[in-house]
C-alpha cells in the first residue's frame, strides 16, 4: 500500500507496482516474489518517495492468506494459493 503526495512520484510508484503485481485498489497491490525480489522492489520504491510519503509492505504467511475474507462488492481479488504478499 502506498500514499504518495507528489503527482510525478505517485505515477512512478504506480507504474513500478503495476509491473510487479496486480492492483487490488488504486494504491494497494498484491505482489508475489521471493524475499530477495521483494527486497529489491522495496529498495527501488523507497528511492522514489519522500519522508512525507508512506509505503507499507505486509507479508502474509500461508495460513493467514487462506483466512483472507472480503465482504461487500467483489473486489476481483484473485487469491492465488499462498504465498502471496499485498503491497
Phi, psi and omega in degrees: 000150179212157174219103184241128186273326184278123186303320181294315178294322178302313179297319180295315179299315181298317181297316179298313182293326177296328178288332184266332187206194182250134178287137174262317170220179185305316184251019179233125181234149172255122184234132175253141177176167176288165178301321180293316180296318180291328175294321177296318177298313180301316179298316180296319180290323180299328178288346182264344187250165178257177180293339179279342181277167179231141178221124184235128175250131177234118178264127179257126175288163181305321179294318179294320182297326180285345181260010177291129177236149179235128177247153179086204183300136180301131181265011181055042178268109178276097182280094177290163178302145179302159001272144169218159182230140175261128181242000000 
